[in-house]
């Protein structure tokens, strides 16, 4: 455990940031799962709407450096490709 006051504060801040990042990443994964389930069930219109929400969440996370912008772009590209094949 840290003894210096600023180090203790940094530990607390890091814990809060980690929790926030984890919830955002989990939300993205849940949205992706819903999108893939919709595609699997043949609901193309619903999948299209879900893809929009996934895109929004990914871009927001990338802009806040929660995930890398290229990783977000790569995942969106793959999901869009899946949607294109379903049509």
C-alpha positions as CSV (number, residue, x, y, z in Angstrom):
1,X,0.0,0.0,0.0
2,X,1.2,3.5,-0.9
3,X,2.3,5.9,1.9
4,X,2.4,9.1,-0.1
5,X,-0.9,11.0,-0.2
6,X,-0.8,11.7,-3.9
7,X,-0.1,8.0,-4.6
8,X,-3.1,7.0,-2.5
9,X,-5.2,9.5,-4.5
10,X,-3.9,8.1,-7.8
11,X,-4.9,4.5,-6.7
12,X,-8.4,5.7,-6.0
13,X,-8.7,7.5,-9.3
14,X,-7.3,4.5,-11.2
15,X,-9.9,2.2,-9.5
16,X,-12.7,4.6,-10.6
17,X,-11.4,4.8,-14.2
18,X,-11.0,1.0,-14.4
19,X,-14.6,0.5,-13.2
20,X,-15.9,3.0,-15.8
21,X,-13.9,1.5,-18.6
22,X,-15.0,-2.0,-17.7
23,X,-18.7,-1.0,-17.7
24,X,-18.4,0.7,-21.1
25,X,-16.5,-2.3,-22.6
26,X,-19.1,-4.7,-21.2
27,X,-21.9,-2.5,-22.7
28,X,-20.2,-2.7,-26.1
29,X,-19.9,-6.5,-25.9
30,X,-23.5,-6.8,-24.9
31,X,-24.6,-4.7,-27.9
32,X,-22.5,-6.8,-30.2
33,X,-24.1,-10.0,-28.8
34,X,-27.6,-8.6,-29.3
35,X,-26.6,-7.6,-32.9
36,X,-25.3,-11.1,-33.7
37,X,-28.4,-12.7,-32.1
38,X,-30.7,-10.5,-34.3
39,X,-28.7,-11.5,-37.4
40,X,-28.9,-15.2,-36.4
41,X,-32.7,-15.0,-36.0
42,X,-33.0,-13.2,-39.4
43,X,-34.1,-9.8,-38.1
44,X,-32.1,-7.7,-40.5
45,X,-33.9,-4.5,-39.8
46,X,-33.4,-4.9,-36.0
47,X,-29.7,-5.8,-36.6
48,X,-29.3,-2.6,-38.7
49,X,-30.6,-0.5,-35.8
50,X,-28.4,-2.4,-33.3
51,X,-25.4,-1.9,-35.6
52,X,-26.0,1.9,-35.3
53,X,-26.0,1.8,-31.5
54,X,-22.8,-0.4,-31.5
55,X,-21.2,2.1,-33.8
56,X,-22.1,5.0,-31.6
57,X,-20.8,3.2,-28.5
58,X,-17.6,2.2,-30.2
59,X,-16.8,5.7,-31.5
60,X,-17.5,7.2,-28.1
61,X,-15.2,4.7,-26.4
62,X,-12.5,5.3,-29.0
63,X,-12.7,9.0,-28.6
64,X,-12.2,8.6,-24.8
65,X,-9.3,6.2,-25.3
66,X,-11.1,3.3,-23.7
67,X,-10.4,1.2,-26.8
68,X,-8.0,2.0,-29.6
69,X,-9.6,3.8,-32.6
70,X,-8.2,1.2,-35.1
71,X,-9.7,-1.6,-33.0
72,X,-13.1,0.1,-33.0
73,X,-12.8,0.6,-36.8
74,X,-11.8,-3.0,-37.3
75,X,-14.7,-4.4,-35.2
76,X,-17.2,-2.1,-36.9
77,X,-15.9,-3.2,-40.3
78,X,-16.3,-6.9,-39.4
79,X,-19.9,-6.3,-38.1
80,X,-20.9,-4.4,-41.2
81,X,-19.5,-7.2,-43.3
82,X,-21.7,-9.7,-41.4
83,X,-24.7,-7.5,-41.9
84,X,-23.9,-7.2,-45.6
85,X,-23.7,-11.0,-46.0
86,X,-27.1,-11.4,-44.3
87,X,-28.8,-9.3,-46.9
